Amino acid sequence: MAQRALRLGFAGTPTFSVPALDALARSQHLVRAVFTKPDRPAGRGRRVQVSAVKQRALELGLPVLEPATFKSPQTLGILQALDLDALVVVAYGLILPPPALAVPRLGCYNIHASLLPRWRGAAPIQRALLAGDRLTGVTIMRMEAGLDTGPMLASCAVDIDDGDTAGTLHDRLAVAGAQLVRETLDALARGPLPETPQPEAGVTYAQKISKAEAEIDWRADAAEVLRKVRAFNPAPVAQTRWDGEQLRIWEAQPAPTAAGEKAVPGAVTGAAPCGIDVACGNGALRITRLQLAGRKPVTAAEFLNSEQLAGASFSSP
C-alpha cells in the first residue's frame, strides 16, 4: 500500500521531546504546528525561560503555539483549524481533554519513556533506576482520558547499564522514542495499525520526584543509596549534610569492604583521590564526584585538595 504524507501536530516542552521533533521534521510528513508550554520565569534571576522544543521549532522554521490550556474553546478551535491527521505528544506537560484528543483524524499518540504498563506517570526514568530495573524502553500509545492507559501501537526495549544515570538513560530513550514514533507514523500512513490494550498485570505508577527524596539516608543499603545517586543525576541530585553544609553527591560506585568491617552509617571510612568511602547500613559507597553548596561539582581528588574529611561523618535526614 502506498504511503502518504500525514499532516501532524507536535506537542512537547523539554529536551526529551526534541529528538522526536527533529525526526518528524526530517520525515516526509508535514508538521503543521508545534505546541509547547508558555515561556515562564525561572532561576534565581527569574529570567524568562524558553522551552527546548520552542527553541528547536523556531530553528526549524515551524509555527509555534503556546496555549495555557487545551480546555478553552479558543484553543480547541485552533486545533480544529489545523486539520491534522495526528497529534504527537512527548512530555508536553499540559493535559489534553477528551474533546482535544478527538480532533485529529487518526488520533493523538504519545511517546512514553517506559515499557507500559510499568511506570505510568510523570517520572518513569527515575523510578526505573530507583527500583533497580535492568530493562526499560519506550512505548507509543494512543492517548485517552486515563493517565498513560491507552492502547499500545509499538514498543522498544532499552537495557539499563550499571553506569546509567537518569541523564544518560534520558538521552538514549529520547533517541529511541524518536526513531520508533517515525516508524510508527510511517506505518500508520500506509493503513490502520493493530493496537494492544495494556494488561492489568504489571501496572506501576511513577510518581513525580520530590526534592525531599534526594536526601540520602545512610542507614540504607549501599546499593539503594547508589541507585538514588544515579536516579537523581542530573536533578534534583542526591544530597547529604557535612559540617552543617549541604553536600550534593553527583557520582558514586560501590566501595570495597573488609569482611566483618562495620562502621556507623554516614561515617567516612576512607578518603583518597580515587574516592571518598562512606559507610552505609549495609556495605559502603565510594563518592567520586561531589559538590558543596555554592560551588561547582568536583572530583573526589579535587575536593580533598581543599577539604579535610578525616574522622568526618555525613548526616542522614
RAMO-V133950 format. One record per backbone hydrogen bond with DSSP energy under -0.5 kcal/mol. NH is the residue of the N-H (numbers start at 1). CO is the residue of the C=O. If there is no record, write none. Layout:
BEGIN
nh/co
NH/CO
NH/CO
END
This chain:
BEGIN
nh/co
4/189
8/6
8/30
9/86
10/33
11/88
12/35
13/90
13/91
14/91
17/14
18/15
19/15
21/17
22/18
23/19
24/20
25/21
26/22
27/23
27/24
30/6
31/29
32/8
32/30
33/8
34/63
35/10
36/65
40/49
42/47
46/43
47/42
49/40
50/48
52/13
53/13
55/51
56/52
57/53
58/54
59/55
60/56
61/58
62/57
65/34
70/95
76/72
77/73
78/74
79/75
80/76
81/77
82/78
82/79
83/80
85/7
86/7
87/107
88/9
89/87
89/109
90/11
97/95
100/97
101/97
102/98
103/100
104/100
105/84
106/85
107/85
109/87
110/141
111/89
112/110
112/139
114/112
116/114
118/115
120/117
120/204
122/206
123/206
127/123
128/124
129/125
130/126
131/127
132/129
133/128
136/158
138/156
139/112
140/154
141/110
141/139
142/151
143/108
148/146
149/146
152/196
153/140
154/140
156/138
158/136
160/134
161/159
164/161
166/230
166/233
167/233
169/165
170/166
171/167
172/168
173/169
174/170
175/171
176/172
177/173
178/174
179/175
180/176
181/177
182/178
183/179
184/180
185/181
186/182
187/183
188/184
189/185
190/186
190/187
191/187
191/188
196/152
197/195
203/200
204/117
206/120
207/205
213/210
214/211
215/212
216/239
218/216
220/217
222/282
225/221
226/222
227/223
228/224
229/225
230/226
231/227
232/228
233/230
234/232
237/232
238/249
239/214
240/247
241/315
242/245
245/242
247/240
248/291
249/238
250/248
250/289
251/289
253/286
255/284
261/258
266/279
267/264
268/312
269/267
269/277
270/277
272/275
275/272
276/287
277/270
277/275
278/285
279/267
280/283
281/218
281/220
282/220
284/255
285/278
286/253
287/276
287/285
288/251
289/251
290/298
291/248
293/246
295/292
298/290
300/288
301/273
303/299
304/300
305/301
306/302
306/303
307/303
312/309
314/266
315/241
END
